[in-house]
Amino acid sequence: LATLYFGAWARRHPDLMVLTVSPGGTRGTNFMSSGNVPYAMALVVPYIMWIFGLFGFFNSVESGAKRYVDALIGSDEYKDFASGTFVASASGVAGPVSDQTKTSKGGVQYGKAQKQ
C-alpha cells in the first residue's frame, strides 16, 4: 500500500526524487522473536533463514540496510531509477535490485497511475 502511495506522491512532487526500497528477505533481525508470530514459527523460521542464507537466498541485515543507504545517496544502480520507482530484488528475495514495475509480473501494478 505504501508503495502505491509513494508512487503517486512522486508524481505530485516531480522536483523530488522518491524511491520505495525493499531491504529484501533479511535474516538476522529480531522480528521472529518479537511475539508477533506463532510460537512454532518463531522457533523454526530463524533456522530456515540461516540455512537458506548460506546459499544466498536471504540478505544479511547489513546488505538490507545498504540498499537504503545506496538509495539515499544515489549510488550504484540507484542513480538510474526514475522517481516513483519500487526497487526490490530482481529475482527472489536477495541479490541485485531492479525496477519492479518493469521486471516483476506482480510488480507491474505498482507503476499504474490509476491504482495509485
N, C-alpha and C positions, 0 to 999 in steps of 0.2 A: 504494500500500500504506500509506504514512504517513497519507494522508487517511482511510482506513478506521480505522486505529489511533487517530488523534486524535478521530474522531467518537465512538468507543467510550469513549475516555478522558474526553471531555467529559461523557458520560452518568454516568460513575462519580464525577465531581467537579463536581456541579451548582453548587457555590459558586464555581467559577472560570469565567471567560469564555475559551473556546478557539475560535479560528478557524484553518482551514487556508487559507492565501492563496497564490494563484499570481501571480507577477510578470507573467505573460503572455508572449507572444513578445517577447523583448527583444534588440534589436540593440545593438552597442557593447560586448559582453563579449569576453573572450579565449577563450571556450570552443572555437571552431573552430581556434584556433592552439595548443591545449593538447596536441596529439598523440593525442587520444582519437578522432579521426575520420579516415577515409581521406584521403589527400593531395588527391585531386581535389575532394572536398567542402570541404576546408579552403581551397582556392583559390576555388571558385565561390560557395559559400553566403554569405560575407560581402557580396559584391556584390549578390546577390539580396536579402538582408535590407536593405541600404542602399537599393536602388531601391524595394522594397515599403514601406520605412519612409517614404519621401517621400509615399506615398499613404495613410499612416496604418494600414498593415497590421501594423506592429510598434511596440512601445513603445520609448522611449529607456530607458537604464539608470536615469535619474532618475525617470521615470514608474513603472517597475517597482519601484524602491526606495520610492517614495512610497506604493505600495499597502501595503507592510509597515508603514511609519510610521503611516499613517492607521488601519490595523487595530489597531496597538499603542495608540494614544491614543484610539481610538474616534471619529474624526472623520468627517464627511460621511456617506455611506450605511452605513459600517461600524457605526455605533451602532445600526442597525436589525436587524442579523443576530442570530439566536439562537446560543447557544453550540453548538459542534459543526458549524457550517456550513462547507462547502467553497466558498470565494469565488474566482471566476475571471471572465474576460471574459464578458460577456453574449452576445456574438456574435463568433466568430473568436478571434483571439489578442491583441487590443488593444481599447482603449476602455473604456467603463463596465463595472463589475463587477456580478455577481448571484450569488444562491444557486444553485449548480449542481444541487442536488438538486431544484430546482423549475423550472429553466428550460432544462436541457440533457437531451436524451434519454439520453445516456450517463452523465450526472451523477446520475440517479435512484438508481443503485446505491450511491452514497456515503452516502445517508441511510437505508439499510436496516440496521436493527439486527442482523438475522441474518447479514449479510455482515461486519459489524464484529466 
